[in-house]
Amino acid sequence: MTGIDVRGGHAPTTDYIYPRGMNPYYVVAPAYARNSAGIRALHLLCHALNRRGQTARMIVYGDSPADGELVSPDLLTPLLTPGLRALDERRGLMPITVYPEVVGGNPFSAPCVVRYVLNFPGLLGGDAVFSPDELCFSFSAVLAAHTRQPDNVLFIPVVDTRVFRPPPVPQIRKGTCFYAFKYQHLHGGALWDVTRDIVEITNHRPDSQTPEDIAALFHRCELFYAYENTSLATEAVLCGCPAVLLPNPHFTESIGLRELGTAGYAWGEDPAEIARAKATVEEGARTYLAKYETFWLDLDRFVDRTQSHAAARAVASATA
């Protein structure tokens, strides 16, 4: 005997085997890229929704990567096919289409839109103001303050801690490195003296470092300098390397400030700030790792609110 009362309905574990039969998610994103935190966040969102018992699929747009792989083989991120889309329609479901903020408007004419804001609206493309018909969720509280739904925050810990972690053997740290891709190539900014003639981390050249190369660099460097919001700062802190954030006209606010705090991060070149970052780098790593615990609770809230939004959109469509 299994102890299941068949008169009482489903076994308690049924929800962990079959999807819950709720409205599906269509997550719109470029092809998976290890060197883009925003793209990783979108693919991880699809993966996490599927792991949580939802039905989520990817709509991949833009250029195909050199290896031809649109999604990561390590994630549960099936592609949406015309057949699956037609099946959802026949079942009377209301797909929840999740667009990042860099996609302008509603190019797929989706009846239910959730906007996932991963950077300041309009900064890297897309709309600065979103349609009132959309439900907005943001990657951080700082970004959410720029939307009509400041309480809707879903912070996804995108860093691969299998790669970015303290060195296996403590090392004497020497030298520094920096990252300034958007600052240099999008905004045309000039480098500060503090980063001249040191190692540059790149992501757009044939000889750009792999994540493993970058982790090795963070294991031996004394400081990492960043001219812009980048997950590399968190990756550095997780490797025990304090991150120095260099404010400039295009970098006036740290996206993850309210979620991650300031431990391990210095704002500007002030020696006292840098000394504080060095003294608190281990605390900064612990703060980030704790986000893996709270993420699943935040995802449940995301599901509740987006499913309610889909139900409201279905009613609006039926009465239009």
Long-range contacts (C-beta under 8 A, 24 or more apart in sequence): 15-53, 16-53, 19-53, 19-54, 19-55, 20-53, 20-54, 22-54, 22-55, 22-303, 22-307, 23-93, 23-94, 23-95, 23-96, 23-112, 23-307, 23-310, 23-311, 24-54, 24-55, 24-56, 24-57, 24-88, 24-93, 24-95, 24-96, 25-49, 25-54, 25-55, 25-56, 25-57, 25-95, 25-96, 25-97, 25-98, 25-306, 26-56, 26-57, 26-58, 26-59, 26-80, 26-95, 26-96, 26-97, 26-98, 26-108, 26-110, 27-56, 27-57, 27-58, 27-59, 27-77, 27-98, 28-58, 28-59, 28-61, 28-97, 28-98, 28-99, 28-100, 28-103, 28-108, 29-58, 29-59, 29-60, 29-61, 29-100, 30-60, 30-61, 30-62, 30-63, 31-60, 31-62, 31-63, 31-64, 31-65, 31-69, 31-70, 31-71, 32-65, 32-69, 32-70, 32-71, 32-72, 32-75, 32-77, 33-65, 34-211, 35-203, 35-208, 35-211, 36-203, 37-118, 37-158, 37-230, 37-231, 38-100, 38-102, 38-118, 38-119, 40-158, 41-116, 41-118, 41-139, 41-156, 41-158, 42-98, 42-100, 42-116, 42-118, 43-71, 43-72, 43-75, 43-77, 44-75, 44-156, 44-158, 45-98, 45-116, 45-154, 45-156, 46-75, 46-76, 46-77, 47-75, 47-76, 47-77, 48-156, 48-295, 48-296, 48-299, 49-299, 49-303, 50-76, 50-77, 50-78, 51-76, 52-296, 52-299, 52-300, 52-303, 54-303, 57-84, 59-97, 59-108, 61-103, 94-310, 94-311, 94-313, 94-314, 94-317, 95-310, 96-306, 96-307, 96-309, 96-310, 100-126, 101-126, 101-127, 101-130, 102-126, 105-131, 106-131, 111-313, 111-314, 111-317, 112-309, 112-310, 112-313, 112-314, 114-306, 114-309, 115-147, 116-154, 117-143, 117-144, 117-146, 117-147, 118-143, 119-143, 119-229, 119-255, 120-146, 120-255, 121-146, 121-147, 124-182, 124-186, 133-313, 135-305, 135-306, 135-309, 137-302, 137-305, 137-306, 139-255, 140-255, 140-256, 140-257, 140-258, 140-259, 141-258, 141-259, 142-253, 142-254, 142-255, 142-256, 142-257, 142-258, 143-255, 152-302, 152-305, 153-298, 154-298, 154-299, 154-301, 154-302, 155-256, 155-259, 155-291, 155-295, 155-298, 156-295, 157-288, 157-291, 157-292, 157-295, 158-231, 159-231, 159-234, 159-235, 159-238, 159-288, 160-211, 161-238, 161-289, 163-211, 163-212, 163-215, 164-211, 164-214, 164-215, 164-218, 164-234, 164-235, 164-238, 164-239, 165-215, 165-238, 165-239, 166-219, 166-238, 166-239, 166-240, 166-285, 167-219, 167-220, 167-239, 167-240, 171-219, 171-220, 173-220, 173-221, 173-222, 173-240, 173-241, 174-220, 174-221, 174-222, 175-199, 175-220, 175-221, 175-222, 176-221, 176-222, 176-223, 176-224, 176-225, 177-201, 177-217, 177-218, 177-221, 177-223, 177-224, 177-225, 178-224, 178-225, 178-226, 178-227, 179-224, 179-225, 179-226, 179-227, 179-228, 179-230, 179-232, 180-226, 180-227, 180-228, 181-228, 182-227, 182-228, 182-250, 183-227, 183-228, 183-248, 183-250, 183-251, 184-227, 187-249, 187-250, 189-227, 189-248, 189-250, 191-227, 192-246, 194-225, 194-246, 194-269, 195-225, 195-246, 198-225, 201-232, 215-239, 223-274, 227-251, 229-254, 229-255, 229-256, 233-265, 234-260, 234-288, 237-264, 237-265, 237-281, 237-284, 237-285, 237-288, 238-285, 238-288, 238-289, 240-281, 240-282, 240-285, 241-281, 242-266, 242-274, 242-277, 242-278, 242-281, 242-284, 243-277, 244-268, 244-269, 244-273, 244-274, 244-277, 259-291, 260-284, 260-287, 260-288, 260-291, 261-287, 263-287
